[in-house]
């Protein structure tokens, strides 16, 4: 058996949690507890169920149509170690990884935590920042409020500066 991960649930076939056909892992436990959160059932760290990452990976491998995997929440960076392990295996399958977080990229970097850094290295697209009800915008792609950013992590790592993804232009052109 591999590492364990506390999850709220999974969505094996999603088209709204990142580009293309995706497998989504909703982690359990969130310190942010944003008012108006889309997944309030994921907030309680004592809720959810334990899942073995070997089992999750096997489910991911069963679907040849997947473009990628998304980690959402809850707060994925509350469990960075098992998620980084799963992310490495996802990339071995040539799938991309999108991660939603209520933290900003800058806050995650400031942790100087090896497990957080490992998950960031495995992330292709990071959607960061807390959901702010007063900035809610239903026209945004893949996020709920204007303060949240869609970050191209490969280009961000290459340049050393945050590079935003062009997701809105692409989605509406």
Secondary structure, 3 states (H helix, E strand, C coil): CCCEEEEEEEEEEECCCCCCCEEEEEECCCCCCCCCCCCHHHCCCCCCEEEEHHHHHHHHHCCCCCCEEEEECCCHHHCHHHHHHHHHHHHHCCCEEEEECCCCHHHHHHCCCHHHHHHHHHCCEEEECCCCHHHECCCCCCCCECCCEEEEHHHHHHHCCCCECCHHHHHCC
